[in-house]
Amino acid sequence: MNERLRLPAEWEPHSACWLAFPYLREEWPFNLPDAQRSIAALSRTIAEVGNEPVQLLVKNDEVEERARSLIGEVSNVRYVTADYGDCWVRDTAAMLGHTTDGALGGLCFGFNGWGGKYPIAFDDTVSEWLTHRIDARRFECPVILEGGALEPDGQGTFLTTTSCVLNDNRNPGLTREAFEEALKALICMDRLVWLDRGLAHDHTDGHIDMVARFVAPNTVLCMKATAGAPNAAVLDSIERTLRASGLTVLELPAPSAISAPDGAPLPASYCNFYIANEAVIVPTYGIPEDQTALGELANAFPGREVIGLPAADLLWGGGAFHCVTQAQPTAP
């Protein structure tokens, strides 16, 4: 039998967290400095409060200097010069785990710029660069996809969305059965729970990490629509599907409507948090629902400090804190 990769839950110990510092003004035409400050604050919080080493990709010396000026003197942050496009390493890097004999490995999908919508130079080389850098064995999956589309609980149960995985802009003709078969040949997976779709206006065609996240084995957290919140029908459908699958379901409030500077609606979510070794960093939006969401997450993670950081500046680019992080798990 071929060796398979175990993808851990995010609450399991990490030896590092990989991020990338944004630098492309054409990708952030209105708020590059704000996006940079957001990544700096996230990096500093993961390193200091989360007690987790940060490996921050920087394009060149000038970008490194800018990053250092915003992050300050933090011993747990290391700057790594590399070729990369934008900051969404959750999607461009490999999903990291370990083989049964303890070797580091990465689940590697084909990448086509989120269905060909956002092609950026070097984004398609990050996965190979990272696995080579950390000497991780590559588990090549013959599917076009991104890491934010697959959510593991560490015990063999996974979540995903049909709207992303089976989208013709990535995998024309792919069936659920074929996708599950491809995954089971590479990773330790007992079952895959499918949700129909994610949030409206999500650049990724509905990544799972914007709508549902595991907080314990077989226990999943999703959002419930509040009065006037967008995506009410989608969120109700997600909750029903998760409960019907036999999972324990916890709820967060859904954020009220958030818009970009040009008035375009944005897919705000509290589910796009990052679980560091000793903290959970949660996207907030300066709205009343923030405090309720932080309280519910504190209940879900009693052993970690739950911290809210402003995320609207990143959301304008298409994602939040889970989208810009890739955990490197500690060896079992």
Protein Blocks (a to p, Z undefined) as FASTA:
>chain_A
ZZddddddfkbccfbdcddddfbfklmmmlmmmmmmmmmmmmmmmmmmnopacddddfbl
mlmmmmmmmnopafkbccdddddfbfmlmlmmccddddfkopacddddddehhnolagce
hklmmmmmmmmmnopacdddfbdcdfklpccehiopacddfklmmpmklmgoiafklmmm
mmmmmmccfbdcddfbdcehiannopaklmbccfbehiacdddddehiahklmmmmmmmm
mmmnopacdddddddddddfkopacdddfklcccdfkbccdddehiaklmmmmmmmmmmm
mmbccddddfklmmmnopafklmgccddddZZ
